[in-house]
Amino acid sequence: MKDVTKVELQFTDLAGNLRSVDMSWESYSECKTDGKGIDGSSVGMAPVEKSDLLLKPVESTFFQLPWNPKVGRVLCDIYDPPERVEDFGKEQECEFSPRFILKRVLKRATEMGYDFVSSAEMEFFVLNNGRPLDGTGYFSPMPLDIGAPVRREIFDTLPMAGMHGLYLHHEVSTGQHEICLRHDNALKMADDIVTFRFIAKNLASRKGLLLTFMPKPFQGANGSGMHIHMSLFDQRGRNVFYGGDRISDLAKNFIAGILENAKALAALAAPTVNSYKRLVPGYEAPVYISWGFMNRSALIRVPAFSSKDAARIELRMADPSCNPYLLYACVLAAGLNGIEKGIKLKEACTINTYNNGSEFEVLPSTLEEALEEIARSKLMTSTIGGEALSRLINTKSQEWRGFIKQNEWNPFEITKWELERYADFV
């Protein structure tokens, strides 16, 4: 590769944190086949007594950093190293690898005859010295929208990493922006979400700004979501979510499967203490377990569309701090379970649930409640794997205990603890 002297190998841990290690270009050619050894115990993905793991590049994700073409970046799959000489070159993927967990569920969908397609709305804040970069709001144009050049540079950079955006605009809150990613297979979309966060934060940082995917950095304002749009296509390329009632009966079974598992899925879609400051009434984020056509107060919305291929559903509780691999894996597993069991969907919600939510079940209101729900879920356990889920719950439980040790829970207050933990690091 012209001009490349180093390659940054990247992967996500179970909690969705991006990890990386650099190597020389010369060493990278060997790494493609032999892998790069890492200490898995230090990232919570292996016991200390058996800590070695191998990173193997996913070459389709390689690109040269737009701000430093001498450095390449590639996402990696994670493998268990061979324990016997005769096993060299026959390594198996690590069961704690979030990317592998998603691939496992996608294989099941393929065996059922489906291709899982998704897009994601990436919302974020751009801050200058801890304050919103601008003082304007939804769909504002320049010069009021002084963050537009940052947003546009991110959008224009995406093709250099093999990604494509659909649209971009200023969001509702001051300093808040959205870029929607073009739909693709869910594995590619999960890779793109991870890459998007990496590119966006780096480009803003080079301008002396902080771009944060923290779900809710400011009280009294809308938080940042990561709405995911989803559909299933069959092996002939037909969108099987399209039907006579705008969406098909199969799509309704899929929705019903998600709604049945919504409380457990919350731990993956909204995985931080701060996530539950966003999921409160009145701020365009779901609280009640419901679905509806074009209803932005519902947990699952069926957006308006004007072609068969565009038929889809939108899950609105996810935020951009999530691990997209685990979220997609478990949402797909829940939806497929709804199809297999023929779970019936209740009537669509046609009211503003924020004004009258008494007839609906409620999402977990704290990270602690969400972790209790996912720990009880047989479907989530079988999808993620018992030990992997146990590790994730332990990590996130420590996060909750760290918060509650210093703070009382108030869903309408953003604490110093949250800002210090999440603003820079999410």
Secondary structure, DSSP 8 states (H G I E B T S, - for coil): -TT--EEEEEEE-TT--EEEEEEEHHHHHHHHHH-EEEEGGGGTSS-GGG-EEEEEE-GGG-EEETTEEEEEEEEEEEE---SSGGGTT---B-TT-HHHHHHHHHHHHHHTT-EEEEEEEEEEEEEETTEES-S--TT--TTT-TTHHHHHHHHHHGGGGT--EEEEEE-SSTTEEEEEE--EEHHHHHHHHHHHHHHHHHHHHTTT-EEE--S-SSTTS------EEEEEE-TTS-BTTEETTEE-HHHHHHHHHHHHTHHHHHHHHS-STTHHHHSSTTSSS--B--EEES-TTSSEEE---SSGGG--EEE-S--TTS-HHHHHHHHHHHHHHHHHHT--------S-TTT--TTS-B--SSHHHHHHHHHH-HHHHHHH-HHHHHHHHHHHHHHHHHHHTT----TT---HHHIIIIITT-
